[in-house]
Amino acid sequence: MKKVFIDYASTTPVDKEVLEEMLPYFDKNYGNASSIHYYGRNAFDANEVAREQVGSLLNASPDEIIFTSGGTESDNLGIKGVAFNNKKKRGTKGYHIITSEVEHPAVLETCKHLEKLGFNLKYLPVDKYGLINPSDLEDAISENTFLVTIMFGNNEIGTIEPIKEIGKLTKKHDILFHTDAVQAIGKIPIDVNKLNIDLLSISSHKIYGPKGVGALYVREGVKLQTIAHGGGQEKGLRSSTHNTPGIVGLGKACELGKKRMSKDVSHLTKLREMLIKEIQKIEQCYLNGHPEKRLANNAHFCFVAIEGESLNLMLDDRGIAASTGSACSSQKLQASHVLLAIGLDPEEAHGSIRLTLGRMSTKDDVEYVVNVLPEVVQKLRKMSPLWNR
């Protein structure tokens, strides 16, 4: 049976060039980057090369890159770090944060935690495509607003938010702007200076690097309060022995991502459009997310009168690895907050599936999926009381 992985938004395989770059730092160049001897200096230098590679992808200075364990930690450090520092500096003023209803749980749960600590949160609504309205953002800004955190590209439906307009507004009002760019990095050219981004989160395993490592871009001059105390690594913001093999892998993945971006995006867009065109031929099937302002690898569909988990399991039986939504919350039974926010009712939300392509995806993979899917949908609908009714 053919095997097709079409869940690249959840994770990606480590690129062979990335793996080759990492291997020596497991058994030969294994020093602790905080040590002053030869082995330590070797590891330190490797980390600094990776810092330059990550910064280059974002048009940022290497000194503005803080290594973390991944996108979740980067979101937590960026949002909490700014919030706690602002609280210390401004006291009871400056307690207002603006985000959106469709953020990744790493952002939403962080914001909910800050609410419990007394911060005021504004959750912006989105339209049927998942886009926030910049005028809603401007209307929500108050004299106490100190941070806006809006994701770059949605991890479920693939919609790309109006980041440039958001950056203009936050700069105009002298407010910090954080964006979770975990899904967008490597698929969209990102210049943090042109876009007026102050903090940006990325994760290695979404761009063909290893799991367990990521980075937070912090614009020079932006002050954060640490959320993890210890040995003082990463300018005192992220204490922990450096994961040098992982950091080296992240750096190489960023270097390759920058070099291959144009080719990757062209490849992914062609396959995505083929997916969308063929799958939309299925009766009572609808595309979720913006038809044009969407990530190059994302195709997200709602199938009327079908339960998404059942669809996912039947596809898995036929060798197709897909997803019903965010991999970080895929074991939760409640309807996706993203799909509810764009106006789907719970039944429709539960009947949705996410198909995401990657660098290794082929035309044959897509053809296999679009041949298998109609048969699976038809089989499930025959058993569905909603469809028969």
C-alpha positions as CSV (number, residue, x, y, z in Angstrom):
1,M,0.0,0.0,0.0
2,K,1.3,3.5,-0.9
3,K,2.2,5.7,2.0
4,V,1.5,9.4,1.7
5,F,2.4,11.9,4.4
6,I,0.3,15.0,4.0
7,D,0.6,16.5,7.5
8,Y,3.6,18.7,7.1
9,A,2.0,21.5,9.2
10,S,2.4,19.1,12.2
11,T,6.1,18.4,11.5
12,T,8.6,17.8,8.8
13,P,11.4,15.2,8.2
14,V,14.9,16.4,9.0
15,D,16.6,17.4,5.7
16,K,19.6,15.2,4.9
17,E,21.9,18.3,4.7
18,V,20.6,19.4,8.1
19,L,21.3,15.9,9.6
20,E,24.8,15.8,8.2
21,E,25.6,19.2,9.8
22,M,24.3,18.1,13.2
23,L,25.9,14.7,13.5
24,P,29.5,15.8,14.6
25,Y,28.0,17.7,17.5
26,F,26.7,14.5,19.1
27,D,29.9,12.5,19.3
28,K,32.9,14.6,18.3
29,N,32.3,18.3,18.9
30,Y,30.2,17.5,22.1
31,G,31.4,20.4,24.3
32,N,29.3,22.6,26.5
33,A,29.1,26.0,24.9
34,S,29.5,27.6,28.3
35,S,32.9,26.0,28.9
36,I,36.0,28.0,28.2
37,H,38.2,25.1,26.9
38,Y,38.6,24.1,23.3
39,Y,35.5,21.8,23.2
40,G,33.4,24.5,24.7
41,R,34.7,27.2,22.4
42,N,34.0,24.9,19.4
43,A,30.4,24.5,20.5
44,F,30.0,28.2,21.2
45,D,31.3,29.0,17.7
46,A,28.8,26.6,16.2
47,N,25.9,28.2,18.0
48,E,27.0,31.7,16.8
49,V,27.1,30.5,13.2
50,A,23.6,29.2,13.6
51,R,22.5,32.5,15.2
52,E,23.8,34.3,12.0
53,Q,21.9,31.8,9.8
54,V,18.6,32.3,11.7
55,G,19.1,36.1,11.7
56,S,19.8,36.1,8.0
57,L,16.5,34.4,7.2
58,L,14.7,37.3,9.0
59,N,17.0,40.2,8.1
60,A,17.8,40.5,11.8
61,S,21.1,40.9,13.6
62,P,22.5,37.7,15.1
63,D,22.4,39.4,18.5
64,E,18.6,39.6,18.2
65,I,18.2,35.8,18.1
66,I,17.5,33.9,21.3
67,F,17.5,30.1,21.1
68,T,14.7,28.2,22.8
69,S,13.2,24.7,22.9
70,G,10.6,25.5,20.2
71,G,7.7,27.7,19.1
72,T,5.8,27.2,22.4
73,E,8.6,28.4,24.6
74,S,9.3,31.3,22.2
75,D,5.7,32.4,22.4
76,N,5.8,32.2,26.2
77,L,9.1,34.0,26.6
78,G,8.1,36.7,24.1
79,I,4.7,37.4,25.5
80,K,5.3,36.8,29.2
81,G,8.7,38.4,29.1
82,V,7.3,41.7,27.7
83,A,4.3,41.6,30.0
84,F,6.3,41.0,33.2
85,N,8.8,43.6,32.3
86,N,6.1,46.1,31.5
87,K,4.3,45.4,34.8
88,K,7.6,46.1,36.6
89,K,8.1,49.3,34.7
90,R,4.6,50.8,34.6
91,G,2.8,49.3,37.6
92,T,-0.9,49.2,37.2
93,K,-0.8,51.0,33.8
94,G,0.1,49.2,30.6
95,Y,-1.9,46.1,31.4
96,H,-3.6,45.7,28.0
97,I,-2.7,43.1,25.4
98,I,-4.4,42.6,22.0
99,T,-4.5,39.2,20.3
100,S,-7.0,37.3,18.0
101,E,-9.5,34.5,18.5
102,V,-7.6,32.2,16.1
103,E,-4.1,32.1,17.6
104,H,-2.2,28.9,18.3
105,P,-2.8,27.5,21.8
106,A,0.8,28.5,22.7
107,V,-0.4,32.1,22.4
108,L,-4.0,31.8,23.6
109,E,-3.1,29.8,26.8
110,T,-0.3,32.2,27.6
111,C,-2.7,35.1,27.3
112,K,-5.3,33.4,29.4
113,H,-2.7,32.8,32.1
114,L,-1.8,36.5,32.0
115,E,-5.5,37.3,32.4
116,K,-5.5,35.4,35.6
117,L,-2.6,37.6,36.8
118,G,-4.6,40.7,36.2
119,F,-3.7,41.7,32.7
120,N,-6.5,42.9,30.4
121,L,-6.8,40.9,27.1
122,K,-8.7,41.8,23.9
123,Y,-9.4,39.0,21.5
124,L,-10.1,40.3,18.1
125,P,-12.7,38.6,15.9
126,V,-12.0,37.4,12.4
127,D,-14.0,37.2,9.2
128,K,-15.2,34.0,7.5
129,Y,-11.7,33.6,6.1
130,G,-9.9,33.9,9.4
131,L,-8.6,37.5,8.8
132,I,-8.5,40.2,11.4
133,N,-9.6,43.7,10.3
134,P,-6.8,46.2,10.9
135,S,-9.5,48.8,11.7
136,D,-10.7,46.6,14.6
137,L,-7.2,46.5,15.9
138,E,-6.8,50.2,15.8
139,D,-10.2,50.6,17.6
140,A,-9.1,48.2,20.3
141,I,-5.9,50.1,21.1
142,S,-6.0,52.1,24.3
143,E,-3.5,54.1,26.3
144,N,-2.7,51.0,28.4
145,T,-2.0,48.7,25.4
146,F,1.6,47.7,25.3
147,L,1.6,44.5,23.2
148,V,-0.1,43.1,20.1
149,T,0.4,39.4,19.3
150,I,-1.1,38.2,16.0
151,M,0.1,35.1,14.2
152,F,1.6,35.3,10.7
153,G,0.0,32.3,9.1
154,N,-2.7,30.2,10.7
155,N,-1.6,26.7,11.6
156,E,-5.1,25.2,10.8
157,I,-6.7,27.0,7.9
158,G,-3.5,28.6,6.4
159,T,-4.8,32.1,6.3
160,I,-2.1,34.8,6.2
161,E,-2.8,37.8,8.4
162,P,-2.3,41.4,7.3
163,I,1.1,41.6,9.1
164,K,2.4,44.7,7.2
165,E,-0.7,46.7,8.2
166,I,-0.5,45.5,11.8
167,G,3.1,46.5,12.0
168,K,2.3,50.0,10.7
169,L,-0.4,50.4,13.4
170,T,1.8,49.2,16.3
171,K,4.6,51.4,15.2
172,K,2.3,54.4,14.9
173,H,1.0,53.8,18.4
174,D,4.4,52.9,19.9
175,I,3.2,49.4,20.8
176,L,5.3,46.2,20.7
177,F,4.3,43.6,18.0
178,H,4.9,39.9,18.5
179,T,4.0,37.3,15.8
180,D,4.0,33.6,15.9
181,A,5.6,32.8,12.5
182,V,6.0,29.1,13.1
183,Q,4.0,28.0,10.1
184,A,5.0,31.0,7.9
185,I,8.8,30.8,8.2
186,G,10.4,29.4,5.1
187,K,7.2,29.8,3.0
188,I,7.0,33.6,3.1
189,P,9.9,36.1,2.8
190,I,10.0,37.8,6.3
191,D,11.9,41.0,6.9
192,V,11.3,42.0,10.5
193,N,12.5,45.6,9.9
194,K,10.2,46.3,6.9
195,L,7.3,44.7,8.7
196,N,8.0,46.5,12.0
197,I,8.0,43.2,13.9
198,D,9.5,43.4,17.4
199,L,9.3,39.8,18.5
200,L,8.9,36.7,16.3
201,S,8.7,33.0,17.2
202,I,9.9,30.1,15.0
203,S,10.3,26.3,15.4
204,S,12.9,24.1,13.8
205,H,10.8,21.0,13.2
206,K,8.4,22.9,10.9
207,I,11.3,23.8,8.5
208,Y,13.0,20.4,8.1
209,G,15.1,20.8,11.2
210,P,15.2,18.7,14.4
211,K,12.5,18.8,17.1
212,G,13.0,20.4,20.4
213,V,14.7,23.6,19.3
214,G,13.4,27.0,18.1
215,A,14.2,30.7,18.4
216,L,12.7,34.0,19.4
217,Y,13.7,37.2,17.5
218,V,13.8,40.1,19.9
219,R,14.4,43.5,18.4
220,E,17.4,45.4,19.9
221,G,16.2,47.6,22.7
222,V,13.1,45.5,23.6
223,K,13.3,44.4,27.2
224,L,12.1,41.0,28.5
225,Q,11.9,39.6,32.0
226,T,13.2,36.1,32.2
227,I,10.7,33.3,32.9
228,A,13.3,30.6,33.6
229,H,16.1,31.2,36.0
230,G,19.4,29.3,36.1
231,G,22.9,29.7,34.6
232,G,22.1,32.8,32.6
233,Q,22.6,31.6,29.1
234,E,21.1,33.5,26.1
235,K,21.6,36.9,27.7
236,G,20.0,35.6,30.9
237,L,16.7,35.1,29.1
238,R,16.8,31.4,28.6
239,S,18.9,29.5,31.2
240,S,19.8,26.0,30.1
241,T,22.8,24.2,28.6
242,H,22.7,24.9,24.9
243,N,21.3,22.2,22.7
244,T,24.2,22.6,20.2
245,P,23.2,19.7,17.8
246,G,19.7,21.1,17.7
247,I,20.8,24.7,17.3
248,V,23.2,23.7,14.5
249,G,20.3,21.9,12.8
250,L,18.0,24.9,13.1
251,G,20.7,27.2,11.7
252,K,21.2,24.9,8.7
253,A,17.5,24.5,8.2
254,C,17.1,28.3,8.1
255,E,20.0,28.6,5.6
256,L,18.4,26.0,3.3
257,G,15.0,27.6,3.8
258,K,16.3,30.9,2.6
259,K,18.1,29.4,-0.4
260,R,15.2,27.1,-1.5
261,M,12.2,29.3,-0.6
262,S,11.3,30.4,-4.1
263,K,11.5,26.9,-5.5
264,D,9.7,25.4,-2.5
265,V,6.8,27.9,-2.7
266,S,6.4,27.3,-6.4
267,H,6.3,23.5,-5.9
268,L,3.9,23.7,-3.0
269,T,1.5,26.1,-4.6
270,K,1.1,23.9,-7.7
271,L,0.4,20.8,-5.6
272,R,-1.9,22.8,-3.3
273,E,-4.0,24.1,-6.2
274,M,-4.3,20.7,-7.7
275,L,-5.5,19.4,-4.3
276,I,-8.1,22.2,-3.9
277,K,-9.4,21.9,-7.5
278,E,-9.9,18.1,-7.3
279,I,-11.2,17.8,-3.8
280,Q,-13.8,20.6,-4.3
281,K,-15.4,18.4,-6.9
282,I,-16.7,16.3,-4.0
283,E,-20.3,17.1,-3.2
284,Q,-20.9,19.4,-0.2
285,C,-17.2,20.0,0.3
286,Y,-15.9,23.5,1.2
287,L,-12.5,25.1,1.5
288,N,-11.8,26.7,4.8
289,G,-9.5,29.8,5.0
290,H,-8.8,32.5,2.5
291,P,-8.7,31.3,-1.2
292,E,-5.6,33.4,-2.0
293,K,-4.1,34.8,1.2
294,R,-3.1,31.4,2.4
295,L,0.1,29.4,3.1
296,A,1.5,27.7,0.0
297,N,1.2,24.2,1.5
298,N,-2.2,24.4,3.2
299,A,-5.5,23.0,2.0
300,H,-8.3,22.7,4.7
301,F,-11.7,21.4,3.9
302,C,-15.1,20.9,5.5
303,F,-17.2,17.8,4.5
304,V,-20.8,18.1,5.3
305,A,-22.3,15.2,7.4
306,I,-18.9,13.6,8.1
307,E,-17.0,13.3,11.3
308,G,-13.4,14.4,10.7
309,E,-11.8,11.9,13.1
310,S,-13.5,9.0,11.2
311,L,-12.3,10.4,7.9
312,N,-8.8,10.8,9.2
313,L,-8.7,7.2,10.5
314,M,-10.0,5.8,7.2
315,L,-7.4,7.7,5.3
316,D,-4.8,6.3,7.6
317,D,-6.0,2.8,6.8
318,R,-5.3,3.6,3.2
319,G,-1.8,4.9,3.9
320,I,-2.6,8.7,4.0
321,A,-1.4,10.6,7.1
322,A,-3.5,13.8,7.4
323,S,-4.9,15.8,10.3
324,T,-8.1,17.2,11.6
325,G,-6.4,20.4,12.9
326,S,-3.5,21.5,15.1
327,A,-1.3,18.6,16.0
328,C,-0.7,20.3,19.4
329,S,-4.4,19.8,20.3
330,S,-5.4,16.9,18.0
331,Q,-6.4,14.6,20.9
332,K,-8.9,17.1,22.3
333,L,-12.6,16.3,21.4
334,Q,-13.9,19.8,21.3
335,A,-14.5,21.6,18.0
336,S,-11.6,23.7,16.8
337,H,-11.6,27.3,18.2
338,V,-10.3,28.5,14.8
339,L,-13.2,26.9,12.8
340,L,-15.8,28.2,15.3
341,A,-14.3,31.7,15.1
342,I,-14.7,31.8,11.3
343,G,-18.4,30.9,11.6
344,L,-18.6,27.2,11.3
345,D,-21.0,25.4,13.6
346,P,-19.7,22.5,15.8
347,E,-20.9,19.8,13.4
348,E,-19.2,21.5,10.4
349,A,-16.0,22.1,12.5
350,H,-15.9,18.4,13.4
351,G,-16.2,17.5,9.8
352,S,-13.1,19.3,8.7
353,I,-9.7,18.0,7.7
354,R,-6.3,19.6,7.1
355,L,-4.0,18.5,4.3
356,T,-0.6,20.1,4.3
357,L,2.2,19.5,1.8
358,G,6.0,19.7,2.1
359,R,9.2,19.8,0.2
360,M,9.2,16.0,-0.3
361,S,5.5,15.9,-1.6
362,T,5.0,14.8,-5.2
363,K,2.4,14.9,-7.8
364,D,1.9,11.2,-7.4
365,D,1.1,11.8,-3.7
366,V,-1.6,14.3,-4.5
367,E,-3.1,12.1,-7.2
368,Y,-3.3,9.2,-4.7
369,V,-5.0,11.4,-2.2
370,V,-7.6,12.8,-4.6
371,N,-8.4,9.3,-5.9
372,V,-8.8,7.8,-2.4
373,L,-10.7,10.7,-0.7
374,P,-14.0,10.6,-2.7
375,E,-14.4,6.9,-2.1
376,V,-13.8,7.4,1.7
377,V,-16.2,10.3,1.9
378,Q,-18.9,8.4,0.1
379,K,-18.5,5.4,2.4
380,L,-18.7,7.5,5.5
381,R,-21.8,9.4,4.2
382,K,-23.6,6.1,3.6
383,M,-23.2,5.5,7.4
384,S,-24.0,9.0,8.4
385,P,-27.5,9.8,9.8
386,L,-26.9,13.4,9.1
387,W,-26.3,12.8,5.4
388,N,-29.3,10.4,5.1
389,R,-31.5,12.9,6.8
